[in-house]
């Protein structure tokens, strides 16, 4: 059973898959090439809204909220590891009637994408990695500090889930963009909204605790052997993940010929450079 539910300014549908009701934006022409958009921590599928507007009906956009984040409904005690996320997404894609899909991923969504490419290469037609976690570059310093707090008995969830209270959360999000005007208060509030309930904070805590660089390191052989069309894009002013990681990914991906370095852009590339990303996705799908 699939139902449409309105969350913030994005229409998400809930689909029961295994232990979760996966919340997802599904947009575009059903007959267009399917593209799976994956977000990272601490955002949700709404991250891609500007890119979806730019692409319109050129793609069939499939934009789920990962387990533990956004509006996906799941027990805080579910398995939030990257392999589990990947397997659940494959089942969700089956429910959507999608056999092969292009993947465009950001931040920790990139770890899920790498799991899919390494372990299910036949399901991935194209790959776009945008400021992603990779190798042993994660969790980034801020998330590592929050994770240490999350493991400390007696610390209230609000102390580590996204740097709450809100003033700290706003500072963290604005650090993720090159121009703070691209991260107004109402946008930050929408990202923080799923974390304002006790269940939401606990799911975010468990998501952080499930993060481990071994999930990307173990993907390296499969990533290097996959020969499909790919691009790697990065914000030149990314304060969390250096563009040098993107250069390394280009070397390891047979289908990527150069790093797409976006000037005057921070970590949240879909917020600051949606039109450029849409252009890169068009070129990717044409290959």
Secondary structure, 3 states (H helix, E strand, C coil): CEEEEEECCEEEEEEEECCEEEEEEEEECCCCEEEEEECCCCCCHHHHHHHHHHHHHHEEEEEECCCCCCCCECCCCCCCCHHHHHHHHHHHHHHCCCCCEEEEEEECHHHHHHHHHHHCHHHEEEEEEEEECCCCCCCCHHHHHHHHHHCCCCCCHHHCCCCCCHHHHHHHHHHCCCCHHHCCHHHHHHHHHCCCCHHHHHHHHHHHHHCCCHHHHCCHHHHHHCCCEEEEEEECCCCCCCCHHHHHHHHHCCCCCCEEEECCCCCCHHHHCHHHHHHHHHHHHHC
